[in-house]
Amino acid sequence: MLLFHPMDFLILIAFAVSIWAQFRVKGTFKKWSTVGISSGLTGYEAARRMLDNNGLQDVPIEPVRGVLTDHYDPIHRVVRLSEPVYYESSVSAVSVACHEVGHAIQHKFSYPALVLRHRMFPLVNFTSGVAPLLLIAGFLLGAMNLVLVGIIFFSAAVAFQLVTLPVEFNASSRARELMISEGFIANDEERGVAKVLNAAALTYVAAALISLLELIKFVMIFLGSNNEE
C-alpha cells in the first residue's frame, strides 16, 4: 500500500524536478561566476555596503567553507557567505551575497513570514525528526492513531517549507531592487542576477512540492484505512 500508492507517480515527478533544480542552480551559479560585475564589487563588499546603507552596520559578515553554503543566521544576526561568494567579483557572487542581506533586512523590519518561520523552527526541528518514525511504525503496526499523530507532525514540517517560500522570494526581490538602486549592477547585468536568484528559488519550490504531495499521500492512506473499518 505504501509502495505503490497512486500519489507516488506525482511524487516521483516532483523528485525529478527537484534533482533538475539542484543541477540547474549549480550550473547557473557556475556560469555566472565567470561573468565579472561592472561595479567590481566582491560578494563581501556588496553585502557590506548593502548592510551599511540599510542601517545594519552591526551585522557582521563571515566566510564559510563550501559552495552555496551561504545563509543568514537570525539567532546570532550574522551573514555567512561561502568562500567563492565572499571573495569573488562576479554576477553570481554579488547576487547570492545580496540575497542573504535581504534576509537581514527582513529581520530588521520583522517581515511577518520570516518572524513566523523563526517561531516555527524549534517545533519543526522536533516534529520533522519524529514524524517519519511515527508514520513508519503506525503503518507497519496498523496503528492509525499513531499514523494520525505522524501526519500532524509532518504537517508542521510542510507548513514550515511553505512559509519559507515567501521568505526566499521576498529576500530576492529586496536584493534585486537594492542592487539596482544602489548601483551594484548595470542594466545589462539584471538578467544574470534574475537567473541566479530564480534558479535558487526553484529548489525551495521543488522541495515544498515534494513534501506537500507526500502529506497528501499519507492523508489519503489514512482516510482510506478508516473507510475500510
Salt bridges, closest charged atoms under 4 A:
ASP8 OD1 - LYS217 NZ 2.80
ASP52 OD1 - ARG48 NH2 3.06
ASP58 OD2 - ARG77 NH1 2.97
GLU62 OE1 - ARG80 NE 3.12
ASP73 OD2 - HIS76 ND1 2.80
ASP73 OD2 - ARG80 NH1 2.85
GLU168 OE1 - HIS99 NE2 2.86
GLU168 OE1 - HIS103 NE2 3.38
